[in-house]
Amino acid sequence: MNHGISKLNLAFYCYPKKEAIEDFRAAGALIEARAPDIKVSVLSTASVLTSWRTSMLATRPTLAIEMDRLKSLKLLRGTRLVHQRMGKIKELAALDAAGLPVPKWIEIVPGTQLDPAVWGPYVVVKPSRGKQGAFVRINKTGRVRYIEPQDYPADHPGRLAAMLAQRYIHTGPWPTAYRVLTYLGRPLAAIRYEGRRDLVALSGAGGFRSTPGASIVASAKGCTIALSGEQDVLDLAVRTHAVFPDIPSLGVDILRDAATGELFLIEINPVGDSWMLCGKAGRGIQEQFGLDFYKQFGAIEIIAETSIEAARKLAA
């Protein structure tokens, strides 16, 4: 594909069942057309030939971008950008240390007692290892107590890892949230979730007493989803990814306080399961709500541009 002499290797590792591999094949074609100094390889983590092809990369400086984990495969040469399982405690601590806006949080341990004067009347209790909003609950602040792991139901993640309490951010009568998919620090797509409007509206941050069972998860079943181009949301996602430069993509979850307009980071999803451009979930969202994630910001162009910059800077 190259029309010049390649000096660098750029290798994308993708698991075909997640379907992101097609995005990187499209971006790879753009990269090789524009950057003759870069040889692109889009490698399947499921292929028996991948190990052999990886060994051939050792002849030139290489940047490996692992959209999906290589597990036992070893690179003989090069810089690696990889997704990570870090857990919410490590994640939140890193965001705090970087001075980014995170709602006040604490690990629930034996003896934990929270003062409503400090935390507000309600807090969010959630597992430090969880996904898709599962087991995220609103609790009266004064009632938060440590529970022994073995006392949780068999399917509860609290049996396996710590539980957290976090200050509740009121986002409006129905819960709303943003998700920004970033790649190498650039937004590829951004959406806004809003919870079901057929449920009783929440009157305010302390309105849970009059609205028992109200959901605080904006992305729960029955929500609506729209594209979002709010610049402060995108800027915060960019600042967030800068804290984790070795992770290829993030799904940055952001809340906006309905009263003050302030933005707060909730999660970054560093494990790599938030690639929403394609795949069954991503296509389903786009079809249901009439959205086009590719056209929103020019996702494939951005992947190509940022990958060229990263390869020239980081290949070793």
C-alpha positions in Angstrom: 0.0 0.0 0.0 2.9 2.4 0.7 4.4 4.3 -2.2 7.6 5.3 -0.3 10.0 3.7 2.1 8.5 2.8 5.4 10.5 3.8 8.4 8.0 3.0 11.2 5.5 0.3 12.0 2.1 1.1 13.3 0.3 -2.0 14.5 -3.4 -2.1 15.6 -4.5 -5.2 17.6 -8.3 -5.8 17.5 -10.6 -8.6 18.5 -12.8 -9.2 15.5 -16.0 -10.0 17.5 -16.0 -6.4 18.8 -15.9 -5.2 15.2 -13.6 -2.2 15.8 -11.2 -3.9 13.4 -13.1 -2.5 10.5 -12.7 1.1 11.8 -8.9 0.5 12.0 -8.7 -1.0 8.6 -10.4 2.1 7.2 -8.2 4.4 9.2 -5.1 2.3 8.2 -5.8 2.9 4.5 -5.9 6.7 5.1 -2.7 6.5 7.2 -0.7 4.7 4.5 -2.0 7.0 1.8 -0.9 10.1 3.7 2.2 8.9 5.5 4.6 6.8 3.4 7.0 6.6 6.3 4.5 4.4 8.2 3.7 0.8 7.5 0.3 -0.1 9.0 -0.7 -3.6 10.2 -4.2 -4.3 11.5 -3.9 -7.6 13.4 -6.5 -9.9 14.7 -6.0 -11.0 18.3 -7.8 -14.2 17.3 -5.6 -15.1 14.3 -2.9 -17.9 14.7 -0.8 -15.8 12.3 -0.7 -12.7 14.6 2.3 -13.9 16.6 4.4 -14.5 13.5 3.4 -11.2 12.0 4.2 -9.5 15.3 7.7 -10.9 15.2 8.3 -9.4 11.8 7.6 -5.9 13.2 10.9 -6.0 15.1 12.8 -4.9 12.0 11.7 -1.3 12.4 10.7 1.1 15.2 7.1 0.2 16.2 4.1 1.6 17.9 1.5 -1.1 19.0 -2.0 0.2 19.8 -3.8 -2.6 21.5 -7.5 -2.0 21.2 -8.0 -5.4 22.7 -5.6 -7.3 25.0 -2.9 -9.5 23.5 -2.8 -11.7 26.6 0.1 -14.1 26.0 1.4 -12.5 22.8 4.8 -10.7 23.4 6.1 -7.8 21.4 9.8 -8.1 20.5 10.2 -4.4 19.9 8.2 -1.2 20.3 6.1 1.1 22.4 2.7 -0.3 23.6 -0.5 1.6 24.3 -2.8 -0.7 26.1 -6.2 -0.7 27.9 -6.2 -1.4 31.6 -8.3 -2.8 34.4 -7.6 -0.4 37.2 -10.8 -0.4 39.3 -12.7 2.7 40.3 -10.6 3.5 43.4 -7.4 3.8 41.4 -9.2 5.6 38.6 -10.8 8.2 40.9 -7.6 8.7 42.9 -5.7 9.4 39.6 -8.4 12.0 38.6 -8.3 13.6 42.0 -4.5 13.8 41.9 -4.7 15.5 38.5 -7.1 18.2 40.0 -10.0 17.2 37.8 -13.6 17.6 39.0 -14.7 14.4 40.7 -17.6 14.2 43.2 -16.4 13.7 46.7 -16.0 9.9 47.3 -14.8 7.5 49.9 -14.3 3.7 50.2 -16.8 2.2 52.6 -14.8 0.4 55.3 -15.6 -0.9 58.8 -16.6 2.1 60.9 -17.6 4.4 58.0 -20.1 7.0 58.9 -21.0 10.0 56.7 -22.2 13.4 57.9 -25.1 14.7 55.9 -23.9 18.3 56.6 -20.8 17.4 54.6 -22.1 14.9 52.0 -25.7 16.1 51.5 -28.8 14.2 52.4 -28.2 11.4 49.9 -25.1 9.7 48.5 -24.6 7.3 45.6 -23.3 3.8 46.7 -21.7 1.7 44.0 -19.2 -1.1 43.6 -15.6 -0.3 42.8 -15.8 -3.1 40.2 -18.9 -2.9 38.2 -20.3 -1.9 34.8 -23.3 -0.5 33.0 -24.7 1.1 36.1 -25.4 -2.2 37.8 -25.8 -2.1 41.6 -25.6 1.7 41.6 -28.0 2.9 44.3 -29.0 6.1 46.1 -28.8 5.9 49.9 -29.6 8.2 52.8 -26.3 9.6 53.8 -26.7 8.8 57.5 -27.5 5.2 56.8 -24.4 4.2 54.9 -22.6 1.4 56.6 -20.0 -1.2 55.8 -21.4 -4.6 54.9 -19.2 -7.7 55.1 -18.6 -9.1 51.5 -20.1 -12.5 52.4 -23.4 -10.7 53.4 -24.0 -9.4 49.8 -26.2 -11.5 47.5 -24.3 -14.1 45.4 -24.3 -12.0 42.2 -23.3 -8.7 43.9 -19.9 -7.3 43.0 -19.5 -6.2 46.7 -18.6 -9.8 47.4 -15.4 -9.3 45.3 -14.3 -5.7 45.8 -14.8 -2.6 47.9 -18.0 -0.5 47.8 -17.8 3.3 47.4 -19.9 6.2 48.5 -20.0 9.3 46.3 -21.7 12.7 46.6 -24.9 12.7 44.6 -24.9 15.2 41.7 -28.4 16.2 40.8 -28.6 16.5 37.0 -32.3 17.4 36.7 -35.8 16.0 37.0 -34.7 13.0 35.0 -31.1 11.7 35.3 -28.9 12.9 32.5 -25.3 12.1 31.7 -22.7 12.4 28.9 -20.4 9.8 27.4 -17.5 10.9 25.3 -15.5 8.4 23.4 -11.9 9.6 23.1 -9.0 8.1 21.1 -5.4 9.2 21.9 -6.8 12.2 23.6 -9.3 13.3 20.9 -13.1 13.0 21.0 -14.5 10.6 18.4 -18.1 10.7 19.5 -20.2 12.3 22.2 -23.7 11.6 23.4 -26.1 12.7 26.0 -28.4 10.3 27.9 -31.6 11.3 29.5 -33.6 8.9 31.7 -37.2 7.8 31.0 -39.7 10.6 31.1 -42.6 8.4 31.8 -41.4 8.1 35.4 -42.1 10.6 38.1 -39.8 13.6 37.9 -37.3 14.1 40.8 -38.0 17.5 42.4 -34.5 18.1 43.5 -31.4 16.8 45.2 -33.3 15.9 48.3 -36.5 14.7 46.5 -36.0 10.9 46.9 -38.3 10.7 49.9 -41.3 11.8 47.7 -40.0 9.8 44.7 -39.2 6.3 46.1 -37.3 4.0 43.7 -36.2 6.9 41.4 -33.4 5.8 39.1 -30.2 7.8 39.1 -28.7 6.0 36.1 -29.3 8.1 33.0 -28.4 5.2 30.6 -30.8 2.7 32.1 -33.3 0.9 29.8 -35.8 3.2 28.3 -33.5 6.3 28.1 -33.2 8.6 25.2 -29.9 9.3 23.5 -28.8 12.3 21.4 -25.5 13.6 20.0 -23.8 16.2 22.1 -21.4 18.9 21.1 -21.2 20.9 24.3 -17.7 22.3 24.2 -17.0 22.2 28.0 -18.0 18.5 28.0 -15.6 17.8 25.2 -12.8 19.9 26.7 -13.1 18.0 30.0 -12.9 14.7 28.2 -9.7 15.8 26.5 -8.2 16.9 29.8 -9.2 13.6 31.3 -7.5 11.5 28.6 -4.3 13.5 29.1 -4.0 11.9 32.5 -3.9 8.5 31.0 -1.7 8.9 27.8 -0.8 5.2 27.6 -4.5 4.1 27.2 -5.7 4.1 23.6 -9.4 4.9 24.1 -11.6 6.0 27.0 -15.4 6.2 27.5 -15.5 9.3 29.7 -18.7 9.6 31.7 -19.6 13.2 32.8 -22.5 14.7 34.8 -23.6 18.3 34.8 -25.0 19.8 38.1 -28.5 21.1 37.2 -28.2 24.0 39.7 -24.7 25.2 39.1 -23.8 23.9 35.6 -20.6 22.4 37.0 -19.3 19.3 35.3 -18.1 16.2 37.2 -16.3 13.1 36.1 -17.8 9.8 37.1 -15.9 7.1 35.2 -13.4 6.7 32.4 -13.9 3.1 31.4 -10.3 2.3 30.7 -10.7 -1.4 29.9 -11.6 -0.8 26.3 -15.2 -2.0 26.2 -16.7 1.5 25.3 -15.9 1.6 21.6 -19.3 2.7 20.4 -18.7 3.6 16.8 -19.6 0.1 15.6 -20.5 -3.3 17.0 -24.0 -4.5 18.0 -24.6 -1.9 20.7 -23.2 1.1 18.8 -25.2 0.3 15.7 -28.3 -0.3 17.7 -28.1 3.1 19.3 -27.5 4.8 16.0 -30.4 3.0 14.3 -32.8 3.6 17.2 -32.1 7.3 17.6 -31.2 8.2 14.0 -27.5 9.1 14.9 -24.3 8.9 13.0 -21.3 8.6 15.3 -18.9 8.6 12.3 -20.0 11.9 10.9 -20.3 13.8 14.2 -16.7 14.8 14.3 -15.2 12.7 11.5 -14.1 9.7 13.5 -12.1 7.8 10.9 -10.2 11.0 10.0 -9.4 11.7 13.6 -8.2 8.1 14.1 -5.9 8.5 11.1 -4.5 11.9 12.1 -3.8 11.1 15.7 -2.3 7.7 14.9 0.1 9.2 12.5 1.2 11.8 15.1 1.5 9.1 17.8 3.5 6.7 15.6 6.0 9.4 14.6 6.4 10.5 18.3 6.3 7.2 20.1 7.5 4.4 17.8 10.7 2.8 19.2 
